[in-house]
Amino acid sequence: MKTMLTAAAGAAALVGPAHALDAAAAKALAQKNACMGCHAVDKKLVGPAYKDVAAKYKGMNPAELAASIKKGGAGKWGPVPMPAQAALGDNDAKLLAEWVLAGAPDK
């Protein structure tokens, strides 16, 4: 059993992530789309801190969070609704979701 786990871990390390997160592009996208007006990386503004979102949704598929970003919603973090970002492209929404789930890193 230990040999199988070691082999699986080694194979996963060889495959690695499908792509590297471009944190600078994601942060610029968040700024361009006014996300930073309601969210900050490490403190609550109008909406939750990105680090809190990352902790709450740890392990979530980025596509699910991207859909939630585009749809908007209310009640998940309190009474203030998050407006829908329907004009945001699917790739941009996924990049933002990956960035948020990673804790909104600068690099």
C-alpha distances in whole Angstrom, upper triangle without the diagonal:
4,5,5,6,9,10,11,12,14,15,17,19,20,21,23,25,27,30,31,33,37,38,41,42,41,43,46,45,45,48,50,49,50,47,47,51,48,45,44,41,41,44,45,48,49,46,42,41,39,36,37,36,33,32,33,31,28,25,28,28,31,33,33,35,37,39,39,41,43,44,45,45,46,45,41,42,46,49,50,49,47,49,48,47,47,49,46,44,41,40,41,40,36,37,38,36,33,35,36,32,31,34,37,37,40,38
4,5,5,6,9,10,11,12,14,15,17,19,20,21,24,26,29,30,32,35,36,40,40,39,41,44,44,43,47,48,48,49,45,46,49,47,44,43,39,39,42,44,47,48,45,41,40,37,35,35,35,32,30,32,30,27,25,28,28,31,33,34,35,37,39,39,41,43,44,45,45,46,44,41,42,45,49,49,48,46,49,47,46,47,49,45,44,41,39,40,39,36,36,37,35,32,34,34,31,30,32,35,35,37,35
4,5,5,6,9,10,10,12,14,15,17,18,20,23,25,28,29,31,35,36,39,40,39,41,44,44,44,47,49,48,49,46,47,50,48,45,44,41,41,44,45,48,50,46,43,41,38,36,37,36,33,32,34,32,28,26,29,29,31,33,34,36,37,39,40,42,44,45,46,46,47,46,43,44,47,51,51,50,48,50,48,47,48,49,46,44,40,39,40,40,36,36,38,35,32,34,35,32,31,33,36,35,38,36
4,5,5,6,9,10,11,12,14,15,17,18,21,23,26,27,30,33,35,38,38,37,40,42,42,42,45,47,46,47,44,45,48,47,43,42,39,40,43,44,47,48,44,41,40,37,35,35,34,31,30,32,30,26,24,26,26,29,30,31,33,35,36,37,39,41,42,43,43,45,44,40,42,45,48,48,47,45,47,45,44,45,46,43,41,37,36,38,37,33,34,35,33,30,32,33,30,29,32,35,34,37,35
4,5,5,6,9,10,11,12,14,15,16,19,21,24,25,27,31,32,35,36,34,37,40,39,39,42,44,43,44,41,42,45,43,40,39,36,36,39,40,43,44,41,38,36,33,31,32,31,28,27,28,26,23,20,23,24,26,28,29,30,32,34,35,36,38,39,40,41,42,41,37,38,42,45,45,44,42,44,43,42,42,44,41,39,35,34,36,34,31,31,33,30,27,29,30,27,26,29,31,31,34,32
4,5,5,6,9,10,11,12,14,15,18,21,24,24,27,30,31,34,35,34,36,39,39,39,42,44,44,45,42,42,45,44,40,39,36,36,39,41,44,45,42,39,37,34,32,33,32,29,28,30,28,24,22,25,25,27,29,31,32,33,35,36,37,40,41,42,42,44,43,39,40,44,47,47,46,43,45,44,43,44,45,41,40,36,34,36,35,32,31,33,31,28,29,31,27,26,29,31,30,33,30
4,5,5,6,9,10,11,12,14,18,20,22,24,26,30,31,34,35,34,36,39,39,39,42,44,43,45,42,43,46,45,41,40,37,38,41,42,45,46,43,40,38,35,33,34,33,30,30,31,29,26,23,25,25,27,29,30,32,33,35,36,37,39,41,42,43,44,44,40,41,45,48,48,46,44,46,44,42,43,44,41,39,35,33,35,35,31,31,33,31,28,30,31,28,27,30,32,31,33,31
4,5,5,6,9,10,11,12,15,17,20,21,24,27,29,32,33,31,34,37,36,36,39,41,40,42,39,40,43,42,38,38,34,35,38,39,42,43,40,37,35,32,30,31,30,27,27,28,25,22,19,22,21,23,25,27,28,29,31,33,34,36,37,38,39,40,40,36,38,41,44,44,43,40,42,40,39,39,41,37,35,32,30,32,31,28,28,30,27,24,27,28,25,24,27,29,29,31,29
4,5,5,6,9,10,11,13,16,19,19,22,25,26,30,30,29,31,34,34,34,37,39,38,40,37,37,41,39,36,35,32,32,35,37,40,41,37,34,33,30,28,29,28,24,24,26,24,20,18,21,21,22,25,26,27,28,31,32,33,35,36,37,38,39,39,35,36,40,43,43,41,39,41,39,38,39,40,36,34,31,29,31,30,26,26,28,26,23,25,26,23,21,24,27,26,28,26
4,5,5,6,9,10,14,16,18,19,22,25,27,30,31,30,32,35,35,35,38,40,40,41,38,39,42,41,38,37,33,34,37,39,42,43,40,37,35,32,30,31,30,27,27,29,27,23,21,23,23,24,26,28,29,30,33,34,35,36,38,39,40,42,42,38,39,43,46,45,44,41,43,41,39,40,41,37,35,32,30,32,31,28,27,29,28,24,26,28,25,23,26,28,27,29,26
4,5,5,6,9,12,14,17,18,21,24,26,29,30,29,32,34,34,34,37,39,38,40,37,38,42,41,37,37,33,35,38,39,42,43,39,37,35,31,30,32,30,27,27,29,26,23,20,22,21,23,24,26,28,28,31,32,33,35,37,38,39,41,41,37,38,42,45,44,43,40,41,39,38,38,39,35,33,30,28,30,30,26,26,28,26,23,25,27,24,23,26,28,27,29,26
4,5,5,6,9,11,14,15,18,21,23,26,27,26,28,31,30,31,34,35,35,37,34,35,38,37,34,33,30,31,34,36,38,39,36,33,31,28,26,28,26,23,24,25,23,19,17,19,18,19,21,23,24,25,27,29,29,31,33,34,35,37,37,34,35,38,41,41,39,36,38,36,34,35,36,32,30,27,25,27,26,23,22,25,23,19,22,23,20,19,23,24,23,26,23
4,6,5,9,12,13,14,17,20,22,25,25,25,27,30,30,30,33,35,35,36,34,34,38,37,33,32,29,30,34,35,38,39,36,33,31,27,26,28,27,23,24,26,24,20,18,20,20,20,23,25,25,26,29,30,30,32,34,35,37,38,38,35,35,39,42,41,40,37,39,37,35,36,36,33,31,28,25,27,27,23,22,25,23,20,21,23,21,19,22,23,22,24,21
4,6,9,11,13,14,18,21,23,26,26,26,28,31,30,32,34,35,36,38,35,36,39,39,36,34,31,33,36,38,40,41,38,35,33,30,29,31,29,26,27,29,26,23,21,23,21,22,24,26,27,27,30,32,32,33,36,37,38,41,41,37,38,42,45,44,42,39,40,38,36,37,37,33,31,28,25,27,28,24,23,26,25,21,23,25,23,21,24,26,24,26,23
4,7,8,11,12,16,19,21,24,24,24,27,29,28,29,32,33,33,35,33,34,37,37,34,33,30,32,35,36,38,39,36,34,32,28,27,29,27,24,25,27,24,21,19,20,18,19,20,23,24,24,27,29,29,30,32,34,36,38,38,35,36,40,42,41,39,36,37,35,33,33,34,30,28,25,22,24,25,21,20,23,22,19,21,23,21,19,23,24,23,25,22
4,7,8,9,12,16,18,21,21,20,23,25,25,26,29,30,30,32,30,30,34,33,30,29,26,28,31,33,35,36,33,30,28,25,24,26,24,21,22,24,21,19,16,18,16,17,19,21,22,22,25,26,26,28,30,31,33,35,36,32,33,37,39,38,36,33,35,33,31,31,31,28,26,23,20,22,22,19,18,20,19,15,17,20,17,16,19,20,19,21,18
4,5,7,9,13,15,18,18,17,20,22,22,23,26,27,27,29,26,27,31,30,27,26,23,25,29,30,32,33,29,27,25,22,21,23,21,18,20,22,19,16,14,15,13,13,15,18,18,18,21,23,23,24,27,28,30,32,33,29,30,34,36,35,33,30,31,29,27,28,28,24,22,19,17,18,18,15,14,17,15,12,14,17,14,13,17,17,17,19,16
4,7,10,12,15,18,17,17,20,22,21,22,25,26,26,28,26,27,31,30,27,27,25,27,30,31,33,33,30,28,27,23,23,25,23,20,22,23,20,18,16,16,14,13,14,17,18,17,20,22,22,23,26,27,29,32,33,30,31,34,36,35,33,30,30,28,25,26,26,22,20,17,14,16,17,13,13,16,15,12,14,17,16,15,19,19,18,20,18
4,6,9,12,14,14,14,17,18,18,19,22,23,23,26,24,25,28,28,25,25,22,25,28,30,31,31,28,27,25,21,21,24,22,19,22,23,20,19,17,17,15,13,15,18,18,17,20,22,21,22,25,26,29,31,33,29,30,34,36,34,32,28,29,27,24,25,24,21,18,16,13,14,16,12,11,14,14,11,12,16,15,13,17,16,16,17,14
4,6,9,12,12,12,14,16,16,18,20,21,22,24,22,23,26,26,23,22,20,22,26,27,29,30,27,25,23,19,19,22,20,18,20,22,20,18,17,17,16,14,16,19,18,17,21,22,21,23,26,26,29,31,32,29,29,33,35,33,31,28,28,27,24,25,25,21,19,18,14,15,16,13,11,13,14,10,11,14,14,11,15,14,13,13,11
4,6,9,9,8,11,13,13,14,17,18,19,20,18,19,22,23,20,19,16,19,22,24,25,26,23,22,19,16,16,19,17,15,18,20,18,16,16,16,15,12,14,17,16,15,18,20,18,20,23,23,26,28,29,26,26,29,31,29,28,24,25,24,21,23,22,18,17,16,12,12,13,11,8,10,11,7,7,11,11,9,12,10,10,11,9
4,6,5,6,9,10,11,12,14,15,17,19,17,17,21,22,19,18,16,19,22,24,24,26,23,22,20,16,17,20,19,17,20,22,20,19,19,19,17,14,17,19,17,16,20,21,18,20,23,24,26,29,30,27,27,30,32,30,28,24,25,24,21,22,21,17,16,16,12,11,13,12,8,10,12,9,8,12,13,11,13,11,10,9,7
4,5,5,6,8,10,10,12,14,15,16,15,14,18,19,16,15,12,16,19,20,21,23,20,19,16,13,14,18,16,14,18,20,18,18,18,18,18,15,17,19,17,16,20,20,17,20,23,22,25,27,28,25,24,28,30,27,26,22,23,22,20,22,21,17,17,17,14,12,13,12,9,9,11,9,6,10,11,9,10,7,6,6,5
4,5,5,6,9,10,11,12,14,15,15,14,17,19,16,15,13,17,20,21,21,23,21,21,18,15,17,20,19,18,21,23,22,21,22,22,21,18,20,22,19,18,22,22,19,21,24,24,26,28,30,27,26,29,31,28,27,23,24,23,20,22,21,18,18,18,15,13,15,15,11,11,14,12,10,12,15,13,13,10,8,6,6
4,6,5,6,9,10,10,12,14,14,14,17,19,17,16,15,19,21,22,22,23,21,21,19,16,18,21,19,18,22,23,22,22,22,21,20,16,18,20,18,16,19,20,17,18,22,22,25,27,29,27,26,29,30,27,26,22,22,21,18,19,18,14,14,15,12,10,12,12,8,9,12,12,10,12,15,14,15,11,11,10,10
4,5,5,6,9,10,11,12,11,12,15,16,14,14,12,16,18,19,19,20,18,18,16,13,15,18,16,15,18,20,18,18,19,18,17,13,15,17,14,13,16,17,14,15,19,18,21,24,25,23,22,25,27,24,22,19,19,18,15,17,16,13,13,13,11,8,9,10,6,6,9,9,6,9,12,11,12,8,9,9,10
4,5,5,6,9,10,11,9,9,13,14,12,11,10,14,16,17,17,18,16,16,14,11,14,17,15,15,18,20,19,19,21,20,19,16,18,19,16,15,18,18,15,17,20,19,22,23,25,23,22,24,26,23,22,18,19,19,16,19,18,14,16,16,14,11,12,13,10,8,11,11,8,9,13,12,11,7,8,7,9
4,5,5,6,9,10,10,10,13,15,14,13,13,17,19,20,19,20,18,19,17,15,17,20,19,19,22,23,22,23,24,23,22,18,20,21,18,17,20,20,16,17,21,20,23,25,27,25,24,27,28,24,23,19,19,19,16,18,17,14,15,16,14,11,13,14,11,10,13,14,11,13,16,16,15,11,12,10,12
4,5,5,6,9,8,10,13,14,13,14,14,18,19,20,18,19,17,18,17,14,17,20,18,18,21,22,21,22,23,21,20,16,17,19,16,13,16,17,13,14,17,17,20,22,25,23,22,25,26,22,21,17,16,16,12,15,13,10,11,13,11,8,9,11,9,7,11,12,10,12,15,15,15,12,13,13,14
4,6,5,6,5,6,9,10,9,10,11,15,16,16,15,15,14,14,13,11,14,16,15,15,19,20,19,20,21,20,19,16,17,18,14,13,16,15,11,13,16,15,18,20,22,20,19,21,22,19,18,14,14,14,11,14,13,11,13,14,13,9,10,12,10,7,10,12,10,10,13,14,13,10,12,12,14
4,5,5,6,6,8,11,10,10,12,15,16,16,15,15,15,16,15,13,17,19,17,18,22,22,22,23,25,23,23,19,21,21,18,16,19,18,15,16,19,17,20,22,24,23,21,23,24,20,19,16,16,16,13,16,15,13,15,17,16,12,13,15,13,11,14,16,13,13,17,17,16,12,14,13,15
4,6,8,9,10,13,13,14,16,19,20,20,18,18,17,19,18,16,20,22,20,21,24,25,24,25,27,25,24,20,21,22,19,17,19,19,15,15,18,17,20,23,25,24,23,25,25,21,20,17,15,15,12,15,13,11,13,16,15,11,13,15,13,12,15,17,15,15,19,19,19,15,17,15,18
4,6,8,9,11,12,14,15,19,19,18,16,15,15,17,16,15,19,20,18,19,23,23,22,24,25,23,22,18,19,19,16,14,16,15,12,12,15,14,17,19,22,21,20,22,22,18,16,13,12,12,9,11,10,8,11,14,14,10,11,14,13,10,13,16,14,14,18,19,18,15,17,17,19
4,5,5,8,9,11,14,17,16,15,13,12,12,14,14,14,18,19,17,19,22,22,22,24,26,24,23,20,21,21,17,16,18,16,13,14,16,14,16,18,21,20,19,20,20,16,15,12,11,12,10,14,13,12,15,17,17,14,13,16,15,12,15,17,15,15,18,19,18,15,17,17,20
4,5,6,6,9,11,14,14,13,11,10,9,11,11,10,14,15,13,15,18,18,18,20,22,20,20,17,18,18,14,13,15,14,10,12,14,12,14,16,18,17,15,17,18,14,13,10,10,11,10,13,13,12,15,16,16,13,12,14,13,10,12,14,12,11,15,16,14,12,15,15,18
4,5,5,6,9,11,11,11,9,10,10,11,10,10,13,15,14,16,18,19,19,21,23,22,22,19,21,21,17,16,19,17,14,16,18,15,17,18,20,18,16,18,19,15,15,12,13,15,13,17,17,15,18,19,19,15,15,17,15,12,14,16,13,12,15,16,14,11,14,13,17
4,6,8,11,14,12,11,8,8,9,11,11,12,16,16,16,18,21,21,21,23,26,24,25,22,23,23,19,18,20,18,15,17,18,15,17,17,19,19,16,17,17,14,14,12,12,15,14,17,17,16,20,21,21,18,17,20,18,15,17,19,17,15,19,20,17,15,17,17,21
4,7,10,12,10,8,6,5,5,8,9,10,14,14,13,16,18,18,19,21,24,22,23,20,22,21,17,17,18,16,13,15,16,13,14,14,16,15,13,13,14,10,11,9,11,13,13,17,18,17,20,21,22,18,17,19,18,14,16,18,16,14,17,18,16,14,17,18,21
4,7,9,8,7,6,7,5,6,6,7,10,10,10,13,15,15,16,18,21,19,21,18,20,19,15,16,18,15,13,16,17,14,15,15,16,15,12,14,15,12,13,10,13,15,14,18,19,17,20,20,20,17,15,17,16,12,13,16,13,10,14,15,12,11,14,15,18
4,6,6,7,7,9,8,8,5,6,9,10,11,12,14,16,17,18,21,20,22,19,21,21,17,18,20,18,16,19,20,17,18,18,19,17,14,16,18,16,16,14,16,18,17,21,22,19,22,22,22,19,17,19,17,13,14,16,13,11,14,14,11,9,11,12,16
4,6,8,10,12,11,9,5,5,6,9,10,10,12,14,15,16,19,18,20,18,20,20,17,18,20,18,16,20,21,19,20,20,20,18,16,18,20,18,19,16,19,20,19,23,23,20,22,22,21,18,17,18,16,13,13,14,11,9,11,11,7,6,8,9,13
4,7,10,13,11,9,5,6,6,8,10,11,12,14,15,16,19,20,22,20,23,22,19,20,23,21,19,22,24,21,21,21,21,18,15,18,20,19,20,18,21,23,22,26,26,24,26,26,25,22,21,21,19,16,16,17,14,11,13,13,9,9,10,12,15
4,6,10,9,7,5,8,8,8,11,13,13,14,17,18,21,21,24,22,24,23,20,21,24,21,19,22,23,20,20,19,19,17,14,15,18,16,18,17,20,22,22,25,26,24,27,27,26,23,22,23,21,18,18,19,16,13,15,16,12,12,14,15,19
4,6,6,5,5,8,10,9,10,13,14,14,16,18,22,21,23,22,24,22,19,20,22,19,17,21,21,18,17,16,16,14,11,12,14,12,14,14,17,19,20,24,25,23,26,26,26,23,21,22,21,18,18,19,17,14,16,17,14,14,16,18,21
4,5,6,7,10,12,12,13,16,17,17,19,21,24,23,25,23,25,23,20,21,22,19,17,20,20,17,17,16,16,15,12,12,13,11,13,12,15,18,18,22,23,22,25,26,26,23,21,23,22,18,19,21,18,15,18,19,16,15,18,19,22
4,7,9,12,14,13,13,17,18,17,19,21,24,23,25,23,24,22,19,20,21,17,15,18,18,14,14,12,13,13,10,10,10,8,10,9,12,15,16,20,21,20,24,24,25,22,20,22,22,18,18,21,19,16,19,21,18,17,20,21,25
4,7,9,12,10,10,13,15,14,15,18,21,19,21,19,20,19,15,16,17,14,13,16,16,12,12,11,11,10,7,9,10,8,9,8,11,14,15,18,20,19,22,22,23,20,17,19,19,15,15,18,16,13,15,17,15,14,18,19,23
4,6,8,6,7,10,11,11,12,15,18,17,19,18,20,18,14,16,18,14,13,17,17,14,13,12,12,10,7,9,12,10,11,10,14,16,17,20,22,20,23,22,23,20,18,19,19,15,14,16,15,11,13,15,12,12,16,18,21
4,5,5,6,9,10,11,12,14,17,17,19,17,20,19,15,17,19,16,15,18,19,16,16,16,16,13,10,13,16,14,15,13,16,18,18,22,23,21,23,23,22,20,18,18,17,14,14,15,13,9,11,12,9,9,12,14,18
4,5,5,6,9,10,10,12,15,14,16,14,17,16,12,14,17,14,13,16,18,16,16,16,17,14,12,15,18,16,16,14,16,17,17,20,21,18,20,20,19,17,15,15,14,11,10,11,9,6,8,9,6,6,10,12,15
4,5,5,6,9,10,10,14,14,16,15,18,17,14,16,19,17,16,20,21,19,19,19,19,15,13,17,20,18,19,17,20,21,20,23,25,22,23,22,22,19,18,17,16,13,12,12,10,7,8,8,5,7,9,12,15
4,5,5,6,9,10,13,13,16,16,18,17,14,16,19,16,15,19,20,17,17,16,15,12,10,13,17,16,17,15,19,20,20,23,25,23,24,23,23,21,19,18,18,15,13,14,13,9,9,11,8,10,13,16,19
4,5,5,6,8,11,11,13,12,15,13,10,13,15,12,12,16,16,14,14,14,14,10,9,13,16,15,15,13,16,17,17,20,22,19,21,20,20,18,15,15,15,12,10,11,11,7,7,10,8,10,13,16,18
4,6,5,6,9,9,12,11,14,13,10,13,16,14,14,17,18,17,17,18,17,14,13,17,20,19,18,16,19,19,19,22,23,20,21,20,19,18,15,14,14,12,9,9,9,6,4,6,5,8,11,15,16
4,6,5,9,10,13,14,17,15,13,16,18,16,17,20,21,19,19,19,17,14,13,17,20,20,20,18,22,22,22,25,27,24,25,23,23,21,19,18,18,16,13,13,13,10,8,9,8,11,14,17,19
4,6,9,9,13,13,16,14,12,15,17,14,15,19,19,17,16,16,14,10,10,14,17,18,18,16,20,20,21,23,26,23,24,22,23,22,19,18,18,16,13,14,14,11,9,12,11,14,16,20,22
4,6,5,9,10,12,10,9,12,14,12,13,17,17,16,15,16,15,11,12,16,19,19,18,16,19,19,19,21,24,21,22,19,20,19,16,15,16,14,11,11,12,10,7,10,10,13,16,20,21
4,6,9,10,13,12,11,14,16,15,16,19,20,19,19,20,19,15,16,19,23,22,22,20,23,22,22,24,26,23,23,21,20,20,17,15,16,15,12,11,12,10,7,9,10,13,15,19,19
4,6,9,12,11,11,14,16,15,17,19,20,20,20,22,21,17,18,22,25,25,24,22,24,23,23,24,26,23,23,20,19,20,17,15,16,15,12,11,13,12,8,10,12,15,17,20,20
4,6,8,7,7,10,12,12,13,16,17,17,17,19,19,15,17,20,23,23,21,19,21,20,19,21,23,20,20,17,17,17,14,12,14,13,10,10,12,11,8,11,13,15,17,21,21
4,5,5,7,9,10,11,13,15,16,17,18,20,20,17,19,23,25,24,22,20,21,19,19,19,21,18,17,14,14,15,13,10,12,12,9,9,12,12,9,12,14,16,18,21,21
4,5,5,6,9,10,10,12,14,15,17,19,20,17,18,22,24,23,21,18,19,17,16,17,18,15,14,11,11,11,9,6,8,9,5,5,9,9,7,10,13,13,15,18,18
4,6,5,6,9,10,11,12,14,16,19,20,18,20,23,24,23,20,18,18,16,14,14,16,13,12,9,10,11,8,6,9,10,7,9,12,12,11,14,16,16,19,21,21
4,5,5,6,9,10,11,12,13,16,17,14,17,20,21,21,18,16,17,14,14,14,17,15,14,11,13,13,10,9,12,12,8,10,13,12,11,14,16,17,20,23,23
4,5,5,6,9,10,10,12,14,15,12,14,17,19,18,16,13,14,12,12,13,16,13,14,11,12,12,8,8,10,9,6,8,11,9,8,12,13,14,17,20,21
4,5,5,6,9,10,12,15,17,15,17,20,21,19,16,13,13,11,10,11,12,10,10,7,9,9,5,5,8,7,5,8,11,10,10,13,15,14,17,20,20
4,5,5,6,8,11,14,16,15,17,19,20,19,15,13,13,10,9,9,12,10,11,8,11,11,8,8,12,11,9,12,14,13,14,17,18,18,21,23,24
4,5,5,6,7,10,13,11,13,16,16,15,12,10,10,8,9,10,13,12,13,11,14,13,9,10,13,11,9,13,14,12,13,16,17,17,20,23,24
4,6,5,8,11,14,12,13,16,17,15,12,8,8,7,6,8,11,9,11,10,12,10,7,9,11,9,8,12,12,11,12,15,16,15,18,20,22
4,6,9,13,16,15,16,19,19,16,13,10,9,5,4,5,8,7,9,8,11,10,7,10,12,11,10,14,15,14,16,19,19,18,21,23,24
4,7,10,13,13,15,17,16,15,11,9,8,5,6,6,10,10,12,12,15,14,11,13,16,14,13,17,18,16,17,21,21,20,24,26,27
4,7,11,10,12,13,13,11,7,5,5,4,7,8,12,12,14,14,17,15,12,14,16,14,13,17,17,15,17,20,20,19,23,24,27
4,7,8,10,10,10,9,6,5,7,7,10,12,15,15,18,17,20,18,15,17,19,16,15,19,19,17,18,21,21,20,24,26,29
4,6,7,7,6,6,4,6,9,10,13,15,19,19,21,21,23,22,18,20,22,19,17,21,21,18,19,23,21,22,25,28,30
4,6,5,6,7,7,9,12,14,17,19,22,22,24,24,26,24,21,22,24,21,19,22,22,19,19,23,21,22,26,28,31
4,6,8,9,9,10,13,14,16,19,22,21,23,22,24,22,19,20,21,18,16,19,19,16,16,19,18,19,23,26,28
4,7,8,9,9,13,15,17,20,23,22,24,23,25,23,20,21,22,18,17,19,19,15,16,19,17,18,21,24,27
4,6,8,10,14,16,19,21,24,24,26,26,28,26,22,24,25,21,20,23,22,19,20,22,20,21,25,27,30
4,6,10,12,15,18,21,24,24,27,27,29,26,23,25,26,23,22,25,25,21,22,25,23,24,27,29,32
4,7,9,13,15,18,21,21,24,24,26,24,21,23,24,20,20,23,22,19,21,24,22,21,25,27,30
4,6,9,12,15,17,18,21,21,23,21,18,20,22,18,18,21,21,18,20,23,21,21,25,26,29
4,6,9,12,14,14,17,18,20,17,14,17,18,15,15,18,18,15,17,20,19,18,22,23,26
4,6,9,11,12,15,16,19,16,14,17,18,15,16,19,19,17,19,22,21,20,23,25,27
4,6,8,9,12,13,16,14,11,15,16,14,14,18,18,17,19,22,21,20,23,25,27
4,6,6,9,10,13,11,9,12,14,11,12,16,16,15,18,20,20,18,22,22,24
4,5,8,9,12,11,9,13,15,14,14,18,18,18,20,22,23,21,24,25,27
4,6,9,12,10,10,13,15,14,15,18,19,19,21,23,24,22,24,25,26
4,7,8,6,6,10,11,10,12,15,15,15,18,20,20,18,21,21,23
4,6,5,6,9,10,11,12,14,15,16,18,20,21,19,21,22,23
4,5,5,6,9,10,10,12,14,15,16,18,20,19,21,22,22
4,5,5,6,9,10,11,12,14,15,16,19,17,19,19,19
4,5,5,6,9,10,11,12,14,15,17,15,16,17,17
4,5,5,6,9,10,10,12,14,15,14,16,18,18
4,5,5,6,8,10,10,12,14,13,15,17,17
4,5,5,6,9,10,11,13,11,12,14,14
4,5,5,6,8,10,11,9,11,13,14
4,5,5,6,8,10,9,12,15,15
4,6,5,6,9,9,10,13,13
4,5,5,7,5,7,9,10
4,5,5,5,8,11,13
4,5,7,10,13,14
4,6,7,10,11
4,6,9,11
4,7,9
4,5
4
